[in-house]
Amino acid sequence: MIDNQLAELLYLAFILSTTILLIYTTLSILKLKKPEEESEVTPITLLRCSSCGYEKTRRFKEGDYVGLVDQGTMCPRCGKPMVVHAIYVEGESELISMTLFKKRRRKK
């Protein structure tokens, strides 16, 4: 009789602790899945003159990619077309797109 009551009590304690653990886990998952406010991100294009090294930033335009020679943007120093050097989001710690082409100068 006592063994039966003890078994029932242990079973009840097990069910109660399992239920509490399930509720805690469910609430933790729901807390993690809260949608964060999406802020407007503005991609920035970094242009660099391949001739004199002048750098300039502007808002990203559709069709920009790293390595693009932008014939519409001329260097104010030397008048040559500027090249898209990087594309990134302001405020982010990492560049979305890094330099693809590095110009190596050959020693003569």
N, C-alpha and C positions, 0 to 999 in steps of 0.2 A: 504494500500500500504506500509506504513512504518512498520507495524507489519510483513508483509510478508518478507520485506528486512531484518528486524532484525532476524527473524526466520532462514532465509537462512544464514545470517552471523554467528549466533550461531551454526548452523549445520556444517558450514564450519570449524569453530574453533574447534568444537568437533572432527570432522574427522581428522583435522591436529594434534591435541594433541594426539589422539589415535594412529595415525600413528607414531608419534615421540616416544611414549611410547613403541610401538611394536618393533620398530627398536632398541631402547635402551635395551630392555629386550633380544632380539635375540642376540645382540652383547655381552651382559653380559654372556649369557649361552654359547656362543661359546668360550669366553675367559676362562670360567671355565673348559671347556672340552678339553683344550689343553693337549695333551699327554705329561707327564713328561718323561724326560729321565730315562729309567730304568737302574739302576746300577746293576752290578753283586753282588749278595748277596752270601756270603759264610757262611753257617751254621757251627757253632762250637759246638763240643761235650765236655762237662765238665765231666771228669772221677774222681771218688773219691774212695779211698780205704775204704772199710767198716770196716777194722780192725784198721788201724792206722790214717785214716783221710787225708792221702796225696792226693792232688789234682793235676790234669794235664789236659790240653786242647789239642785237636787235631781237625783236619777237620772232619766234619760229614761224616760218611760212610753209604751207603745204608743198611737199616736194623737196624740202631741205634734207640733205644727208651729208654725213661727214665725208669730206673729199670733194664735194661739189664746188666747181669753179663758178662762182656767181658773176655772170657777165653784167648783171644789172647793178652791181655794187662795186664801184671803183675806189681804190685807195686814195684818200685825200693827199697823201704825201707824194706818191710816185705815179698815180694815175693808172695802175695796173689792176686787173680784176682781183677780187678777194676770194679766198677759199674758206669753205665751212670747216672750221677746225674742231668744234665740239658742239654738242646739243645737250642742254641740261635743264633742270628745273631749279629755279631760284629757291634757296632755303633748304634744299636737299643736300645731304653731305656727300653723295656720290654722283659722279657724272653719269647720265643715262647712256651717253655714247661718247666713247673716247676717240682719240686720234687714231685713224686707220693707217694713214700714210705718214711716215716720218722721212723727211728729206735728209739724206746723208750727203754731206759734201765730200767729194773725193779730193784727196791731197794730190797736188800736181808736182 
